[in-house]
Amino acid sequence: MSPNPFRRGYDTLSIQLIVHDLQPGSTVRELSYVIHAQDQDQSLVLGVQPTLEQAQGIVQRLSFETGHFSRCWEISAEHLPEDVLNQLFLMRTDLHALQLEFFQNANQSVIGCKLRNTPWTDKHLDLLNTSSAALRQQQLDYGLPAEFVEILHLAGQADVRFLLFDPDAAFLDGLPIFKDVA
């Protein structure tokens, strides 16, 4: 399992054709299509199908059309300290240089943000002439709280586009919990 709680699914999926001779010296063969997945540094066999079409159908269902399981996450506001959460409600809404936009529903105590130009990997951010470390430092220098920036970068690396902090939402395993949130 990934140490980043926002990451879901497999890194890559592939299909391998296996040909078995049913009788030595015979031209009678059995074909199998093995579905492989890459999960970080581990290669997995997800299944074997008798036809290429069936194997392709499974790969398509697992990878989805966009390649993403979900680009919008609603997580508990308790993943941030109360003072940090309050500070976010006072932020400017448009921070394009920091690859971030805020929006809120103050009546429901929900603060959300749109992460721009995800995934926040060095390879992708290089296209913007920056790096993940440089973006993180710019966000901290601007005054974004370190606890928030850490969650932002986990989400950004996982290609999350919208992140909502809601007091009624579920906890996300792997993130710290601050019990002082009202």
PLY file of the C-alpha trace (Angstrom):
ply
format ascii 1.0
element vertex 182
property float x
property float y
property float z
element edge 181
property int vertex1
property int vertex2
end_header
0.00 0.00 0.00
1.19 3.48 -0.85
2.43 5.70 1.98
0.42 8.49 0.35
-3.21 8.01 1.48
-4.55 9.89 -1.56
-3.10 7.42 -4.07
-5.47 4.76 -5.35
-5.19 2.04 -7.94
-2.20 0.72 -9.80
0.60 2.62 -11.49
0.35 0.67 -14.77
-1.66 -2.20 -16.20
-0.54 -4.49 -19.01
-1.55 -7.69 -20.79
0.84 -10.51 -21.58
0.07 -13.31 -24.05
1.11 -16.78 -22.83
1.15 -19.67 -25.29
1.04 -23.23 -23.88
1.77 -26.28 -26.06
-0.91 -28.79 -25.05
1.02 -31.75 -26.46
4.76 -31.84 -27.09
5.43 -31.62 -30.84
1.82 -30.74 -31.61
0.45 -27.54 -33.11
-2.41 -27.56 -30.61
-1.91 -24.64 -28.26
-3.78 -22.84 -25.53
-3.63 -19.04 -25.34
-3.93 -17.14 -22.06
-3.90 -13.43 -21.44
-2.29 -12.48 -18.13
-3.18 -9.09 -16.64
-0.25 -7.47 -14.81
-0.24 -4.42 -12.57
2.56 -2.34 -11.16
1.98 -1.20 -7.56
4.93 1.04 -6.66
7.95 -1.32 -6.90
5.94 -4.55 -6.90
4.64 -6.37 -9.96
1.32 -8.18 -9.47
-0.69 -10.67 -11.51
-4.33 -9.62 -11.31
-5.80 -12.42 -13.35
-5.78 -14.64 -16.43
-8.38 -14.44 -19.19
-8.96 -16.78 -22.14
-9.38 -13.99 -24.73
-7.68 -10.70 -25.43
-11.05 -8.93 -25.48
-11.88 -10.10 -21.95
-8.46 -9.06 -20.67
-8.79 -5.64 -22.33
-12.24 -5.22 -20.76
-10.82 -5.79 -17.28
-7.95 -3.38 -17.88
-10.38 -0.73 -19.12
-12.62 -1.15 -16.04
-9.64 -0.90 -13.70
-8.08 2.11 -15.38
-11.25 4.14 -16.15
-11.45 6.52 -19.08
-9.53 9.34 -17.39
-6.97 7.13 -15.71
-8.06 8.42 -12.31
-10.20 6.84 -9.63
-11.17 10.16 -8.12
-9.83 13.65 -8.48
-12.07 15.09 -5.75
-11.56 14.22 -2.09
-13.70 15.20 0.87
-11.83 14.58 4.10
-12.40 15.46 7.72
-11.55 18.99 8.80
-9.94 17.34 11.84
-6.93 16.58 9.66
-5.96 20.22 10.28
-5.52 22.05 13.61
-8.36 24.47 14.37
-6.16 27.58 14.04
-4.96 26.40 10.61
-8.51 25.75 9.46
-9.57 29.23 10.62
-6.61 30.77 8.79
-7.66 29.07 5.54
-11.08 30.74 5.72
-9.26 34.11 5.65
-7.02 33.32 2.65
-7.32 35.09 -0.68
-9.31 32.91 -3.02
-7.00 33.03 -6.03
-3.37 32.04 -5.53
-2.45 31.06 -9.10
1.29 31.47 -8.52
0.99 28.89 -5.73
-1.06 26.56 -7.99
-4.05 26.92 -5.67
-7.55 28.41 -5.49
-9.76 28.47 -2.38
-13.53 28.29 -2.12
-15.76 27.94 0.92
-19.16 27.33 2.37
-18.87 29.21 5.64
-22.39 28.19 6.76
-21.32 24.55 6.67
-17.74 25.19 7.88
-16.37 23.65 4.68
-13.22 24.98 3.05
-12.11 23.67 -0.29
-9.26 24.20 -2.65
-8.57 23.54 -6.27
-5.07 22.30 -6.98
-3.85 23.59 -10.32
-1.48 21.80 -12.71
-1.50 18.46 -10.96
0.17 16.05 -10.52
2.72 17.92 -8.45
5.62 15.73 -9.43
9.01 17.11 -10.42
8.59 15.74 -13.94
5.24 17.50 -14.41
6.16 20.73 -12.60
9.33 20.98 -14.69
7.01 22.00 -17.53
6.22 25.09 -15.40
9.93 25.67 -14.67
9.59 24.68 -11.04
9.81 21.60 -8.81
7.76 20.11 -6.02
10.27 21.35 -3.44
10.27 24.87 -4.90
6.45 24.98 -5.01
6.30 23.78 -1.39
8.75 26.49 -0.34
6.79 29.21 -2.20
3.61 28.10 -0.42
5.32 28.14 2.98
6.96 31.53 2.26
3.52 32.94 1.37
2.30 31.90 4.82
0.34 28.74 4.16
0.51 26.58 7.31
2.95 23.65 7.15
0.26 21.10 8.12
-1.89 22.25 5.21
1.01 22.30 2.75
1.90 18.71 3.68
-1.64 17.50 2.92
-1.71 19.60 -0.26
1.44 17.95 -1.58
0.27 14.43 -0.81
-2.92 15.22 -2.72
-1.04 17.00 -5.51
1.31 14.06 -6.04
-1.74 11.79 -6.37
-3.23 14.13 -9.01
-6.13 15.30 -6.82
-7.81 18.40 -8.28
-10.32 19.33 -5.56
-9.78 18.89 -1.83
-12.58 19.64 0.65
-12.11 19.88 4.41
-15.49 19.20 6.01
-16.15 18.64 9.74
-18.71 15.94 8.82
-16.48 14.04 6.36
-14.66 10.78 7.02
-11.08 10.51 8.19
-8.43 9.48 5.70
-6.16 6.75 7.05
-2.56 7.90 7.12
-3.20 11.58 7.86
-2.80 13.11 11.33
-5.94 13.95 13.31
-6.29 17.05 15.48
-9.08 16.64 18.03
-9.37 20.35 18.82
-11.52 21.09 15.74
-15.05 22.08 16.75
0 1
1 2
2 3
3 4
4 5
5 6
6 7
7 8
8 9
9 10
10 11
11 12
12 13
13 14
14 15
15 16
16 17
17 18
18 19
19 20
20 21
21 22
22 23
23 24
24 25
25 26
26 27
27 28
28 29
29 30
30 31
31 32
32 33
33 34
34 35
35 36
36 37
37 38
38 39
39 40
40 41
41 42
42 43
43 44
44 45
45 46
46 47
47 48
48 49
49 50
50 51
51 52
52 53
53 54
54 55
55 56
56 57
57 58
58 59
59 60
60 61
61 62
62 63
63 64
64 65
65 66
66 67
67 68
68 69
69 70
70 71
71 72
72 73
73 74
74 75
75 76
76 77
77 78
78 79
79 80
80 81
81 82
82 83
83 84
84 85
85 86
86 87
87 88
88 89
89 90
90 91
91 92
92 93
93 94
94 95
95 96
96 97
97 98
98 99
99 100
100 101
101 102
102 103
103 104
104 105
105 106
106 107
107 108
108 109
109 110
110 111
111 112
112 113
113 114
114 115
115 116
116 117
117 118
118 119
119 120
120 121
121 122
122 123
123 124
124 125
125 126
126 127
127 128
128 129
129 130
130 131
131 132
132 133
133 134
134 135
135 136
136 137
137 138
138 139
139 140
140 141
141 142
142 143
143 144
144 145
145 146
146 147
147 148
148 149
149 150
150 151
151 152
152 153
153 154
154 155
155 156
156 157
157 158
158 159
159 160
160 161
161 162
162 163
163 164
164 165
165 166
166 167
167 168
168 169
169 170
170 171
171 172
172 173
173 174
174 175
175 176
176 177
177 178
178 179
179 180
180 181
